């Protein structure tokens, strides 16, 4: 199933991904650091929600309380829990 999430506190304006059961694919960030976000998306493509969140949850960016990686983990957890 395709999901859209509008992250808070980071540069990208939108985050999209597919969730098939617990497996995450086709992650796309709109805006932000294009190269880095493509790298993150490619690295975790095919991982489960739990695998991704265990690695990325809580990461921060500079002085911010969150990061693109952290917002991805938040979006995936919300999707998994039926909150999106």
C-alpha positions in Angstrom: 0.0 0.0 0.0 1.3 3.5 -0.9 1.6 6.1 1.9 2.3 9.8 2.1 3.6 11.6 5.2 4.2 15.3 5.7 7.2 15.5 8.0 7.8 18.1 10.7 10.9 19.9 11.5 13.0 18.9 8.5 13.7 20.2 5.0 11.7 17.8 2.9 8.1 18.7 2.4 6.7 15.2 1.7 7.7 11.6 2.2 6.2 8.7 0.2 6.7 4.9 0.6 5.1 1.6 -0.1 4.4 -0.9 2.7 3.8 -4.5 1.9 3.0 -6.2 5.1 6.0 -5.0 7.2 8.4 -4.5 4.2 9.2 -1.0 3.0 10.0 -0.1 -0.6 10.0 2.9 -3.0 10.9 5.6 -0.4 10.9 9.1 -1.9 11.6 12.3 -0.2 10.4 15.6 -1.8 12.9 18.3 -1.0 15.9 18.2 1.2 19.4 16.9 0.6 18.7 14.9 -2.6 21.9 12.8 -2.7 21.8 11.8 1.0 18.1 11.1 0.9 18.4 8.9 -2.2 21.2 7.0 -0.4 19.1 6.4 2.7 16.2 5.3 0.6 18.3 2.9 -1.4 20.0 1.5 1.6 16.9 0.6 3.5 14.7 -0.5 0.5 13.3 -3.9 1.3 13.9 -3.7 5.0 11.1 -4.2 7.5 9.7 -1.3 9.5 11.4 -2.6 12.7 14.8 -3.0 11.0 14.6 0.6 9.7 13.3 2.1 13.0 15.9 0.3 15.1 18.7 2.0 13.0 17.2 5.4 12.3 14.8 6.4 15.1 16.1 9.2 17.2 18.8 10.5 14.8 19.0 14.3 14.8 20.3 16.8 12.3 22.4 19.6 13.6 20.6 21.6 16.2 17.2 20.1 15.2 15.4 17.6 17.5 14.7 15.3 14.5 16.1 14.4 11.1 15.0 13.0 7.8 16.0 9.5 9.0 14.0 10.0 12.3 11.0 11.4 10.4 11.1 8.3 8.1 11.0 6.0 11.2 8.1 8.0 12.6 6.2 7.8 9.3 6.8 4.0 9.1 5.7 3.4 12.6 2.5 5.4 12.1 1.8 3.5 8.9 2.4 0.1 10.6 0.1 1.1 13.4 -2.7 2.3 11.0 -2.3 5.9 12.0 -1.7 7.2 8.4 
